[in-house]
Amino acid sequence: MNNRSAIITIILLSVHAFFTHLFTEHFSQAPLKETINLSQPVNSMFDVDIPMEQTYQIKLLFDREEQDFEYLKGVLGNMTNSDENGIPLDVAWSLHKEDTLVKSTSLVALNSCGWSQAQVYRCLGKIKVPPGKYRFSISINHPNIEFAKFRSYISINYNFKSGDTWHTGYMFWGMLFNLFIAPFVGGTILLALIIRYIRHLTSGSTGSCAASLPLAER
């Protein structure tokens, strides 16, 4: 590989890493995550930009904030035991594309559907729609003062592990390429360029010294 091809390859690897970063940042961002107060009635509307035709989960998120585990189960529900429901919430949500109703659901949210170190989740449903701008509305009746102890959010997002579009495939394989292959290829090419440059300097110095010797010493 000549110097020009080597430099072009390094530039392309750098551009690809930057593009993958921007691509991942855009397509992995949650279309919706807004705080809501569940200690009072909720009647809210949000503009939502869906970037890809992915299966998105609609959830209520509750920050744990070092609350006692048994208290959390009592208020939010124990997902491992259907008999240990939490405080119910009457939820109705809808998704509109301009003036067209795309999907709507009414339910009583009783139990948690996921736990992490930082949050507890309650699932409200799923959507899978073409990319575009939508309007999401949610209303929650019969609030409970116990929810005032939590910082709560309404969220629309997807699980990367269960992603089923080429976007998530590119994000995954692009990440692996940038982490393992690109550094090896780029590092090898850069090292070869450095060695080639050092040899060039060394050969140039040797030639200059030889040219400067008197004829009698040659």
C-alpha positions as CSV (number, residue, x, y, z in Angstrom):
1,M,0.0,0.0,0.0
2,N,1.5,3.4,-1.0
3,N,1.4,6.4,1.2
4,R,-1.6,8.0,-0.5
5,S,-3.7,4.9,-0.1
6,A,-2.7,4.5,3.5
7,I,-3.6,8.1,4.4
8,I,-7.0,7.8,2.6
9,T,-7.7,4.6,4.5
10,I,-7.0,6.2,7.9
11,I,-9.2,9.2,6.9
12,L,-12.1,6.8,5.9
13,L,-11.8,4.9,9.2
14,S,-12.0,8.2,11.1
15,V,-15.0,9.4,9.1
16,H,-16.8,6.1,9.6
17,A,-16.2,6.3,13.4
18,F,-17.6,9.8,13.5
19,F,-20.6,8.9,11.3
20,T,-21.4,5.8,13.4
21,H,-21.3,8.0,16.5
22,L,-23.8,10.5,15.0
23,F,-26.0,7.7,13.6
24,T,-26.1,5.8,16.9
25,E,-26.8,9.0,18.9
26,H,-29.8,9.8,16.6
27,F,-31.4,6.4,16.3
28,S,-30.8,5.3,19.9
29,Q,-32.4,8.4,21.5
30,A,-35.7,7.8,23.2
31,P,-38.5,9.5,21.1
32,L,-40.2,10.5,24.4
33,K,-39.1,10.9,28.0
34,E,-40.9,13.6,30.0
35,T,-41.6,14.0,33.7
36,I,-45.1,13.7,34.9
37,N,-46.7,14.1,38.3
38,L,-48.7,11.0,39.2
39,S,-50.0,12.4,42.5
40,Q,-52.5,14.5,40.6
41,P,-54.6,13.9,37.4
42,V,-52.6,13.8,34.2
43,N,-53.8,15.0,30.8
44,S,-50.8,15.7,28.6
45,M,-49.9,15.8,25.0
46,F,-46.4,15.4,23.5
47,D,-44.9,15.7,20.0
48,V,-43.0,12.5,19.2
49,D,-40.5,11.9,16.4
50,I,-40.2,8.2,15.5
51,P,-36.9,7.7,13.7
52,M,-37.4,4.1,12.5
53,E,-40.1,1.4,12.2
54,Q,-39.1,-0.3,15.4
55,T,-41.2,-1.9,18.2
56,Y,-41.3,0.8,20.8
57,Q,-42.5,0.2,24.4
58,I,-44.6,2.8,26.3
59,K,-43.7,2.9,30.0
60,L,-44.0,4.8,33.2
61,L,-40.6,5.1,34.8
62,F,-40.1,5.6,38.5
63,D,-36.7,6.6,40.0
64,R,-35.9,4.4,43.0
65,E,-33.9,7.0,44.9
66,E,-32.9,4.6,47.6
67,Q,-36.5,3.8,48.5
68,D,-37.0,0.6,50.6
69,F,-37.4,-2.4,48.4
70,E,-40.5,-3.7,50.2
71,Y,-42.1,-0.2,49.9
72,L,-41.4,-0.1,46.2
73,K,-43.1,-3.5,45.7
74,G,-46.1,-2.3,47.7
75,V,-46.6,0.9,45.7
76,L,-45.3,-0.2,42.2
77,G,-46.0,-3.9,42.3
78,N,-43.9,-7.1,42.3
79,M,-43.4,-8.3,38.8
80,T,-42.4,-11.8,40.0
81,N,-45.7,-12.3,41.8
82,S,-49.0,-11.3,40.1
83,D,-50.7,-11.4,43.5
84,E,-48.6,-8.5,44.8
85,N,-50.0,-5.7,42.7
86,G,-49.2,-2.1,43.4
87,I,-51.4,1.0,43.6
88,P,-53.6,1.0,40.4
89,L,-53.5,3.8,37.8
90,D,-56.3,4.3,35.3
91,V,-54.4,5.1,32.1
92,A,-55.6,6.0,28.6
93,W,-53.2,6.9,25.8
94,S,-53.4,7.5,22.1
95,L,-51.1,8.1,19.1
96,H,-52.1,10.4,16.3
97,K,-50.5,11.0,12.9
98,E,-51.8,14.6,12.1
99,D,-55.6,14.1,12.5
100,T,-55.6,10.4,12.1
101,L,-55.8,8.1,15.1
102,V,-53.0,5.4,14.8
103,K,-53.5,3.5,18.1
104,S,-55.2,4.0,21.4
105,T,-55.3,1.9,24.6
106,S,-57.1,2.1,28.0
107,L,-55.9,0.0,30.9
108,V,-55.4,-0.2,34.6
109,A,-51.7,-0.3,35.4
110,L,-51.2,-2.5,38.5
111,N,-47.9,-4.1,38.4
112,S,-44.2,-3.4,37.5
113,C,-42.8,-4.9,34.4
114,G,-39.1,-4.3,35.0
115,W,-36.5,-3.2,37.5
116,S,-33.1,-1.7,37.2
117,Q,-30.6,-0.4,39.7
118,A,-32.0,3.1,39.2
119,Q,-35.6,2.7,38.1
120,V,-38.8,0.6,38.2
121,Y,-41.0,0.3,35.1
122,R,-44.7,-0.1,34.4
123,C,-45.6,-1.1,30.9
124,L,-48.5,0.6,29.1
125,G,-48.3,-1.0,25.7
126,K,-46.3,-1.2,22.4
127,I,-46.4,0.6,19.1
128,K,-44.7,-0.1,15.7
129,V,-45.3,2.6,13.2
130,P,-43.5,4.1,10.1
131,P,-41.0,6.8,10.8
132,G,-42.4,10.3,11.2
133,K,-43.8,12.9,13.5
134,Y,-46.7,11.9,15.8
135,R,-48.7,13.3,18.7
136,F,-48.9,11.2,21.8
137,S,-51.6,11.9,24.4
138,I,-51.9,10.4,27.8
139,S,-54.5,10.8,30.6
140,I,-54.3,9.2,34.1
141,N,-57.2,9.4,36.5
142,H,-57.5,8.6,40.2
143,P,-54.0,9.6,41.2
144,N,-52.5,8.7,44.5
145,I,-50.4,10.8,46.9
146,E,-47.9,8.0,47.3
147,F,-46.6,8.7,43.8
148,A,-45.5,12.1,45.0
149,K,-42.5,10.3,46.6
150,F,-41.2,9.4,43.1
151,R,-39.7,11.3,40.2
152,S,-41.8,9.8,37.4
153,Y,-41.6,9.8,33.6
154,I,-43.6,8.8,30.6
155,S,-41.3,7.1,28.1
156,I,-41.4,5.7,24.6
157,N,-38.3,3.8,23.8
158,Y,-37.1,0.4,22.5
159,N,-35.0,-2.4,23.8
160,F,-31.7,-2.5,21.8
161,K,-31.3,-6.2,22.4
162,S,-34.6,-7.0,20.7
163,G,-34.1,-4.5,17.9
164,D,-35.3,-5.8,14.6
165,T,-34.3,-3.2,12.0
166,W,-31.2,-2.6,9.9
167,H,-30.5,0.5,12.0
168,T,-29.9,-1.5,15.1
169,G,-27.9,-4.0,13.1
170,Y,-25.7,-1.3,11.8
171,M,-25.3,0.3,15.2
172,F,-24.2,-3.1,16.7
173,W,-21.8,-4.2,13.9
174,G,-20.5,-0.6,13.5
175,M,-19.7,-0.4,17.2
176,L,-17.8,-3.7,17.0
177,F,-15.9,-2.6,13.9
178,N,-14.9,0.7,15.5
179,L,-13.9,-1.0,18.7
180,F,-11.9,-3.9,17.4
181,I,-11.2,-3.8,13.7
182,A,-10.7,-0.1,12.9
183,P,-8.0,0.5,15.6
184,F,-6.1,-2.5,14.5
185,V,-6.2,-1.6,10.8
186,G,-5.6,2.1,11.5
187,G,-2.8,1.4,14.0
188,T,-1.0,-1.0,11.6
189,I,-1.2,1.4,8.7
190,L,0.0,4.3,10.9
191,L,2.9,2.2,12.2
192,A,3.9,1.2,8.7
193,L,3.9,4.9,7.7
194,I,6.0,5.9,10.6
195,I,8.5,3.1,9.9
196,R,8.6,4.1,6.2
197,Y,9.2,7.7,7.1
198,I,12.0,6.8,9.5
199,R,13.7,4.7,6.9
200,H,13.3,7.5,4.4
201,L,15.0,9.9,6.8
202,T,17.8,7.4,7.6
203,S,18.5,6.6,4.0
204,G,18.5,10.3,3.2
205,S,21.1,11.0,6.0
206,T,23.3,8.1,4.8
207,G,23.2,9.4,1.2
208,S,24.1,12.9,2.3
209,C,27.1,11.7,4.4
210,A,28.4,9.6,1.6
211,A,28.1,12.5,-0.9
212,S,30.1,14.8,1.5
213,L,33.1,12.5,1.9
214,P,36.4,13.6,0.1
215,L,37.3,11.6,-3.0
216,A,40.4,10.2,-1.4
217,E,38.3,8.7,1.4
218,R,35.8,7.0,-0.9
